[in-house]
Amino acid sequence: MKIVSLETVDPKGANFILSKYLPLPENAVTLLSALGGTGKTRLSLIMASKYISETKGNYNVSLWLTEDYQGQVREIFDQMVKEHLVESWTIKNMLLILDEPPQLAKRVSGLFKANYDEIMRIGQHLIDNNVKLAVFDPLLAFYGGNENDNSEARVFIQSFATWANKAEITTLIIHHASKDGGSRGATAFHDGVRARYELDVPR
């Protein structure tokens, strides 16, 4: 157990990336909830492009978009270039992860546990590829528990939060919304992240 006096701790405010667009707490987890067809992939690509541009191409963005084929993602990107929503040169810094998504938390021998070995393995791959912003879409592709169970949801989201901080990778998790457009499932998903957004179409 590591204990220090608060007096010895240097003050440090929260830092954000994309502060002029859609602020994300740096090296922490943000949850973005949206209904299908709302534009999650487009928004993810816009944010990736803006971050790459903001950091002058010094860092990469990983996109684990399990609901979109790689050709579809490229087609969306090319269309948004024509619409001047993304900068074409930023595509070289966007890394698509094509592996099947592993369950990063699941029930093992009656106990619900985070798969820390797999989480660390993924984290090391991203660090090795100079990734500073990672997008996981959707949450349930990586979660092997009961969506409405707070204790299980807390195990999952806390493991992500710990990983993001240690790996120094800002993390955006896309989550399916309920029919009314609000965030779905256990409140621990929402309470365990540093920031939360809900995406909807104009009505």
Legacy VTK file of the C-alpha trace (Angstrom):
# vtk DataFile Version 3.0
C-alpha trace
ASCII
DATASET POLYDATA
POINTS 203 float
0.000 0.000 0.000
1.439 3.331 -1.070
0.500 6.279 1.181
1.707 9.867 0.762
0.903 13.154 2.422
-1.316 15.357 0.269
1.118 18.187 1.055
3.765 16.470 -1.082
1.515 16.178 -4.155
1.960 18.754 -6.929
-1.321 20.394 -7.999
-2.402 19.504 -11.518
-5.607 20.419 -13.310
-7.435 18.163 -15.756
-6.137 18.233 -19.317
-8.334 17.755 -22.380
-7.733 16.916 -26.011
-9.991 18.271 -28.779
-10.906 21.087 -26.393
-12.243 23.232 -29.268
-14.397 20.452 -30.715
-15.593 17.729 -28.329
-13.388 17.803 -25.210
-12.081 14.433 -24.029
-10.259 14.114 -20.692
-6.672 13.178 -21.459
-5.523 9.665 -20.482
-9.002 8.804 -19.225
-12.155 7.107 -20.518
-15.071 8.903 -22.157
-18.352 7.160 -22.992
-20.299 8.197 -26.095
-23.838 6.795 -26.298
-25.826 6.823 -29.529
-28.530 4.952 -31.406
-27.610 2.957 -34.510
-27.390 5.072 -37.642
-26.786 8.298 -35.726
-23.302 8.840 -37.146
-20.952 7.327 -34.567
-18.418 6.211 -37.172
-18.418 9.587 -38.903
-17.948 11.406 -35.600
-15.126 9.032 -34.594
-13.307 9.711 -37.877
-13.788 13.472 -37.560
-12.402 13.412 -34.014
-9.483 11.251 -35.130
-8.665 13.610 -37.995
-8.908 16.694 -35.795
-6.669 15.149 -33.130
-4.046 14.112 -35.690
-4.146 17.602 -37.185
-4.002 19.182 -33.705
-0.878 17.169 -32.859
0.664 17.755 -36.318
0.748 14.052 -37.121
3.079 13.204 -34.242
0.682 10.590 -32.843
-1.612 7.907 -34.218
-5.270 7.132 -33.497
-6.511 3.535 -33.291
-10.078 2.702 -34.290
-11.537 -0.672 -33.303
-14.817 -0.357 -35.194
-16.324 -3.824 -34.907
-19.619 -2.909 -36.608
-18.080 -1.465 -39.795
-16.088 -3.177 -42.535
-12.760 -1.562 -43.358
-13.918 -0.688 -46.892
-16.983 1.067 -45.511
-14.852 3.083 -43.118
-12.581 4.164 -45.994
-15.582 5.122 -48.116
-16.997 7.237 -45.284
-13.616 8.929 -44.814
-13.236 9.708 -48.534
-16.741 11.185 -48.643
-15.999 13.389 -45.642
-12.826 14.634 -47.337
-15.044 15.883 -50.184
-17.342 17.494 -47.620
-14.320 19.190 -45.954
-15.076 17.496 -42.631
-11.674 15.776 -42.379
-8.204 16.488 -43.759
-7.066 13.904 -46.300
-3.454 13.677 -45.055
-4.556 12.557 -41.577
-5.581 9.133 -42.932
-1.997 7.848 -42.669
-2.161 8.245 -38.873
-5.431 6.312 -38.510
-4.930 2.671 -37.563
-7.851 0.271 -37.993
-7.790 -2.773 -35.713
-9.207 -5.742 -37.626
-9.002 -8.484 -34.967
-12.113 -10.032 -33.484
-12.843 -8.140 -30.256
-11.839 -10.052 -27.105
-14.035 -10.043 -24.016
-12.023 -7.891 -21.638
-14.186 -8.790 -18.648
-16.174 -11.994 -18.199
-17.273 -14.640 -15.696
-14.586 -17.224 -14.888
-15.299 -20.098 -12.471
-18.258 -18.224 -11.029
-16.371 -14.938 -10.520
-16.638 -11.919 -12.795
-13.120 -10.728 -13.597
-11.329 -8.286 -15.845
-8.936 -9.916 -18.323
-5.955 -7.779 -17.320
-3.459 -9.801 -19.370
-5.406 -9.107 -22.571
-5.976 -5.461 -21.646
-2.240 -4.971 -21.067
-1.404 -6.803 -24.305
-3.673 -4.481 -26.292
-2.253 -1.478 -24.472
1.317 -2.453 -25.307
0.465 -2.887 -28.996
-1.036 0.603 -29.049
1.941 2.103 -27.230
4.307 0.386 -29.683
2.303 1.948 -32.543
2.492 5.458 -31.063
-1.270 5.622 -30.367
-2.496 8.393 -28.083
-6.237 8.224 -28.843
-8.109 4.907 -28.987
-11.731 4.314 -30.029
-13.583 1.096 -29.071
-16.952 0.526 -30.783
-19.223 -0.716 -29.326
-18.791 -1.362 -25.611
-20.716 -4.647 -25.653
-18.316 -6.193 -28.188
-15.630 -6.160 -25.489
-17.838 -6.929 -22.487
-18.846 -10.423 -21.443
-21.101 -9.547 -18.534
-24.671 -8.577 -17.768
-25.257 -5.132 -19.250
-27.566 -4.187 -16.354
-25.412 -5.507 -13.482
-23.641 -2.631 -11.714
-21.030 -4.795 -10.000
-19.970 -6.397 -13.282
-20.076 -3.124 -15.202
-17.872 -1.510 -12.534
-15.200 -4.222 -12.936
-15.136 -3.668 -16.698
-15.104 0.116 -16.783
-12.609 0.442 -13.911
-10.139 -1.815 -15.722
-10.383 0.476 -18.769
-9.916 3.587 -16.632
-6.830 2.139 -14.936
-5.390 1.039 -18.275
-5.977 4.417 -19.980
-4.201 6.234 -17.175
-1.194 3.892 -17.031
-0.795 3.657 -20.807
-1.404 7.412 -21.200
-3.936 6.774 -23.954
-7.109 8.845 -24.157
-9.933 6.364 -24.658
-13.364 6.761 -26.245
-15.848 3.909 -25.807
-18.934 3.927 -28.035
-22.057 2.561 -26.368
-25.509 1.787 -27.760
-28.224 4.088 -26.485
-31.681 3.109 -25.299
-34.724 3.771 -27.501
-35.176 7.232 -25.990
-31.584 8.139 -26.885
-30.199 7.954 -23.344
-27.319 5.776 -22.174
-28.265 2.115 -21.819
-27.473 -0.419 -19.121
-25.944 -0.239 -15.649
-25.262 3.162 -14.142
-21.723 1.962 -13.298
-20.826 2.315 -17.010
-21.691 5.991 -16.785
-20.368 6.664 -13.293
-17.017 4.966 -13.902
-15.916 7.176 -16.801
-14.454 10.668 -16.623
-16.874 12.159 -19.174
-20.021 11.066 -20.988
-21.760 12.291 -24.142
-25.050 11.335 -25.753
-25.267 11.697 -29.535
-28.591 12.173 -31.281
-29.913 13.588 -34.543
-31.642 17.000 -34.636
-35.374 16.619 -33.991
LINES 1 204
203 0 1 2 3 4 5 6 7 8 9 10 11 12 13 14 15 16 17 18 19 20 21 22 23 24 25 26 27 28 29 30 31 32 33 34 35 36 37 38 39 40 41 42 43 44 45 46 47 48 49 50 51 52 53 54 55 56 57 58 59 60 61 62 63 64 65 66 67 68 69 70 71 72 73 74 75 76 77 78 79 80 81 82 83 84 85 86 87 88 89 90 91 92 93 94 95 96 97 98 99 100 101 102 103 104 105 106 107 108 109 110 111 112 113 114 115 116 117 118 119 120 121 122 123 124 125 126 127 128 129 130 131 132 133 134 135 136 137 138 139 140 141 142 143 144 145 146 147 148 149 150 151 152 153 154 155 156 157 158 159 160 161 162 163 164 165 166 167 168 169 170 171 172 173 174 175 176 177 178 179 180 181 182 183 184 185 186 187 188 189 190 191 192 193 194 195 196 197 198 199 200 201 202
